[in-house]
Amino acid sequence: MRMLAILLLLFSFSFANLKVVATYPWIGELVKEIGKDRVSIYVIAKGTDDPHFVVPKPSHIAKMRDADLLIMQGASLEVGFLPPLLQQSNNPKIQPGRQGLLDLSEFVKIIEKPVSVSRAMGDVHPEGNPHYQLDPHNIPILAEVIKDKLCQLDEGNCVYYKGNLEDFLRRWDAKLKVWDKGFSKLRSVKVIEYHKLYDYLLSRYGMVLVGTLEPLPGIPPTAKHIESLISQAQGVKFILQDVYHEKRTAEYVAKKLNARMVILPHDVGAVPEANNLFSLFDEILRRLNP
């Protein structure tokens, strides 16, 4: 009887769920792919949120208080809402420098790092552009990182996590071939975007960014800036619009330039069609190649 009790205890331990909090939906989806039923995942932001301005809520604090692992995008993207949540969670496991905090920005090449930062530059991130998830070639790197962290915190299920990673990478690599071929048709196409949100995608596939509707990051469009942009932006095919900024400016510029405004998802759940990581990039490609 005692041996049976020990076996049951060991069995329950090996299948115990790690409690993971992710700051954004795409991170949550990646954790689900690797952890599956061995993790419970809570996501702070919604896909329709402006990722820079997520509202801290008591429900977030409660989930973080019990978390074994907090996974963040980093590069200062969460600076407006995550520090107070971390402080109020009173959870030593997920504080900076501890084993239970994973900053994914440390594992990819961050672009557009400013030499210096001042208020005159707008809302510039000191570490560079934080929207690296929109390069689909970064996703396998981050999947491997998440697998390593889950194995570190839950050695008993490491073989399970490795198997899930291998399955995910097999499916992702197959889709990468499709996306690379599809996006290659857009090489050298000129675009304008509202915010510097899609730069990793543009850089990966050779699209040309002519300018942004924001005169500076985080600063709303002005009439003077828009007229100047229009006068210098001939040959632009797409105005790339996110789901959370106003759309009137993009519509106006598109009409003036005889371009097409395209609303693109930036995260899982930003539009109904982008309901997982795979469909996120499927939908971006579909909207740029109707």
C-alpha positions in Angstrom: 0.0 0.0 0.0 2.8 2.4 0.9 4.6 1.6 -2.4 1.3 2.4 -4.3 1.0 5.7 -2.5 4.6 6.6 -3.5 4.0 5.7 -7.1 0.8 7.7 -7.2 2.7 10.7 -5.7 5.4 10.4 -8.3 2.9 10.1 -11.1 1.0 13.1 -10.0 4.2 15.1 -9.6 5.3 14.3 -13.2 2.0 15.4 -14.6 1.6 18.5 -12.4 0.9 21.6 -14.5 3.4 24.4 -14.5 1.6 27.7 -14.1 2.8 30.1 -16.8 1.9 33.7 -17.4 2.6 35.3 -20.8 2.4 38.9 -21.6 1.0 38.6 -25.1 -1.1 36.0 -27.0 1.6 34.9 -29.5 3.8 33.9 -26.5 0.9 32.0 -25.0 0.3 30.1 -28.2 4.0 29.1 -28.4 3.9 27.9 -24.8 0.8 25.8 -25.6 2.6 24.2 -28.5 5.5 23.1 -26.4 3.8 22.5 -23.0 0.4 21.3 -24.1 -1.4 19.7 -21.2 1.6 19.9 -18.8 1.2 23.7 -18.5 -1.6 26.0 -17.6 -1.2 29.3 -19.4 -2.6 32.8 -18.6 -2.2 35.7 -21.1 -2.2 39.3 -19.9 -2.9 41.2 -23.1 -5.5 40.6 -25.8 -4.6 40.4 -29.4 -6.6 43.6 -30.1 -4.8 45.6 -27.5 -2.1 48.2 -28.3 0.8 46.2 -26.9 2.4 49.3 -25.5 -0.6 50.3 -23.4 -2.1 47.3 -21.7 -4.3 48.1 -18.7 -3.0 46.4 -15.5 -5.8 44.6 -13.7 -6.2 42.8 -10.3 -6.9 39.6 -12.1 -3.4 39.8 -13.7 -1.9 40.2 -10.2 -3.7 37.1 -8.9 -2.4 34.9 -11.7 1.1 36.3 -11.4 1.1 35.6 -7.7 0.8 31.9 -8.3 2.9 31.7 -11.4 6.0 29.4 -11.8 7.1 31.2 -14.9 6.5 34.6 -16.5 7.4 35.0 -20.1 7.7 38.5 -21.6 8.5 40.0 -25.0 11.0 42.4 -23.5 12.9 45.2 -25.2 10.8 47.6 -23.0 7.5 46.8 -24.7 5.9 46.0 -21.4 7.5 48.8 -19.5 4.1 50.7 -19.1 2.3 47.9 -17.3 4.5 45.0 -16.2 6.6 46.5 -13.4 3.7 47.4 -11.2 2.2 44.0 -11.8 5.4 42.3 -10.8 5.8 44.4 -7.7 2.2 43.7 -6.5 2.4 40.0 -7.3 4.8 39.5 -4.4 6.0 36.4 -6.2 9.8 36.0 -5.7 10.0 33.2 -8.4 9.2 35.6 -11.3 11.2 38.7 -10.3 14.0 40.0 -12.5 17.1 37.9 -12.2 15.2 34.8 -11.0 14.7 31.5 -12.7 11.0 32.1 -13.3 11.3 35.1 -15.5 12.0 34.6 -19.2 12.7 37.6 -21.5 12.5 36.4 -25.1 14.1 39.5 -26.5 17.4 38.3 -25.2 17.5 35.5 -27.7 16.8 37.2 -31.1 18.6 39.9 -33.0 16.9 43.2 -32.2 16.9 45.8 -35.0 16.8 49.6 -35.0 18.8 50.1 -31.8 19.2 53.9 -31.2 22.6 55.3 -30.5 21.0 57.5 -27.9 17.5 58.2 -26.6 15.8 61.5 -25.8 12.2 62.7 -25.5 12.6 64.5 -28.8 12.7 61.1 -30.6 9.2 60.1 -29.4 8.4 56.8 -27.7 11.6 55.1 -28.9 12.6 51.8 -27.2 16.2 52.0 -25.9 16.9 48.3 -26.8 15.5 48.7 -30.3 12.3 47.6 -32.1 10.5 45.1 -29.9 8.1 43.6 -32.5 10.4 40.8 -33.5 7.6 38.1 -33.4 6.6 39.3 -36.9 9.6 37.7 -38.5 8.4 34.0 -38.8 12.0 32.9 -38.8 12.4 34.1 -35.2 9.7 31.7 -34.0 11.7 28.4 -34.1 14.5 30.1 -32.1 12.0 31.2 -29.4 10.2 27.8 -29.4 13.6 26.2 -28.5 14.2 28.8 -25.7 10.8 28.0 -24.2 11.4 24.3 -24.4 14.7 24.8 -22.5 13.0 26.9 -19.8 10.2 24.4 -19.3 12.8 21.6 -19.0 14.7 23.6 -16.5 11.7 24.1 -14.3 10.1 20.7 -14.9 12.8 18.1 -15.6 10.3 15.2 -15.2 8.5 16.2 -18.3 11.5 17.3 -20.4 11.2 14.4 -22.9 7.5 15.3 -23.4 8.4 19.0 -24.1 11.2 17.9 -26.5 8.8 15.8 -28.5 6.3 18.6 -28.7 9.0 21.0 -29.9 10.1 18.6 -32.6 6.5 18.2 -33.9 6.0 22.0 -33.8 9.3 22.7 -35.7 8.4 20.1 -38.3 5.0 21.8 -39.0 6.5 25.3 -38.8 9.4 24.5 -41.2 6.8 23.3 -43.7 4.9 26.5 -43.4 8.0 28.6 -43.6 8.6 27.3 -47.1 5.1 28.4 -48.1 5.4 31.9 -46.5 8.9 32.5 -47.9 7.6 31.7 -51.4 4.5 33.9 -51.0 6.2 36.9 -49.4 9.0 36.7 -52.0 6.5 38.1 -54.5 6.4 41.3 -52.4 10.1 42.0 -52.6 10.9 45.7 -53.4 7.2 46.7 -52.9 7.0 50.1 -51.3 4.9 50.5 -48.1 3.9 53.0 -45.5 3.0 51.9 -42.0 1.2 53.6 -39.1 3.7 52.6 -36.4 7.0 50.8 -36.8 5.2 47.6 -36.1 5.9 45.4 -39.2 9.6 46.3 -39.7 10.9 42.7 -39.0 8.5 41.3 -41.6 9.5 44.0 -44.1 13.2 43.5 -43.5 12.9 39.7 -43.8 11.2 39.8 -47.2 12.8 42.9 -48.7 9.8 45.2 -48.7 10.7 48.9 -48.7 9.4 51.1 -45.9 8.9 54.7 -47.2 7.7 56.2 -44.0 5.3 56.1 -41.1 2.1 57.9 -40.5 3.4 58.8 -37.0 5.9 61.6 -37.3 7.8 60.0 -34.4 7.1 56.7 -32.6 4.0 57.1 -30.3 3.2 60.6 -31.6 -0.2 60.9 -33.5 -0.1 62.0 -37.1 -0.1 65.7 -37.8 -1.4 67.4 -41.0 2.0 68.8 -41.8 3.7 65.4 -41.5 1.1 63.7 -43.6 1.3 66.2 -46.4 5.0 66.0 -46.4 4.9 62.2 -46.5 2.4 62.2 -49.4 4.6 64.6 -51.4 7.6 62.2 -51.1 5.9 58.8 -51.3 5.2 58.1 -54.9 5.0 54.4 -55.9 3.7 53.2 -52.6 1.5 50.1 -53.0 0.3 49.5 -49.4 -0.6 51.5 -46.3 -0.1 49.0 -43.5 -2.6 49.6 -40.7 -2.8 47.9 -37.3 -6.0 47.1 -35.6 -5.7 49.4 -32.6 -4.9 52.9 -34.1 -7.4 55.1 -35.9 -7.9 54.3 -39.5 -8.9 57.7 -41.0 -5.4 58.8 -41.6 -4.4 55.6 -43.4 -7.5 55.8 -45.6 -6.8 59.4 -46.5 -3.1 58.7 -47.4 -4.1 55.6 -49.4 -6.6 57.6 -51.4 -4.1 60.4 -52.1 -1.4 57.9 -53.2 -3.7 55.5 -55.1 -2.5 52.8 -52.7 -4.4 50.2 -50.8 -4.9 50.3 -47.0 -4.4 46.9 -45.5 -5.3 46.1 -41.9 -2.7 43.5 -40.7 -2.8 41.5 -37.5 0.2 41.9 -35.3 -0.6 39.2 -32.8 -2.8 36.1 -32.4 -6.4 37.3 -32.0 -5.9 40.7 -33.5 -8.4 39.6 -36.2 -10.7 36.6 -36.0 -8.8 34.8 -38.8 -5.5 34.9 -36.9 -6.5 32.5 -34.1 -3.1 30.8 -33.7 0.5 31.3 -34.7 0.2 29.6 -38.0 -2.9 31.4 -39.1 -1.3 34.7 -38.0 1.2 34.6 -40.8 -1.3 32.9 -43.2 -3.6 35.9 -42.7 -0.9 38.5 -43.1 0.2 36.9 -46.4 -3.4 36.5 -47.6 -4.2 40.2 -46.9 -1.1 41.3 -48.9 -1.9 38.9 -51.7 -5.6 38.9 -52.2 
